Amino acid sequence: METAKICKYCAKKLTGRTDKKFCNSYCRSTYHNDLLGNKTNYMRQINYLLQKNRRILATVFATTENRKAVPVNLLYLKGFSAMHYTHQLKTSKAHHYIYCYDYGYKMVGKSHVLIVQERN
Ligand SMILES: [Zn+2]
């Protein structure tokens, strides 16, 4: 049985060559532009979250006296997204820092974090 092929962009039924994926070059280029646009938006959103995380870490770091550990909830209340980070530094189990650019943190116990600033 022959399955009807449809344009990947506008979903119109395709006729002619069996290897066609689009009805015309307009559909082809619009489809690819949309795809690229979504990827750009996705990256933009991740970048935004990373910068937001960094801002939260920097703010808490600057307002915490004597480099004390702070409740991790304090970060979450400000909108911190733990799944977004730029890199990690792990030299031992107790020394595992997660960074958002130049600010990082490590867990202290189960409910607190110690924020650090990377010095360049
Ligand atoms: Zn089409």
Residues whose N, C-alpha, C, O or C-beta is under 5 A from the ligand:
A	BS01	ZN	C7 Y9 C10 A11 K12 F22 C23 N24 C27
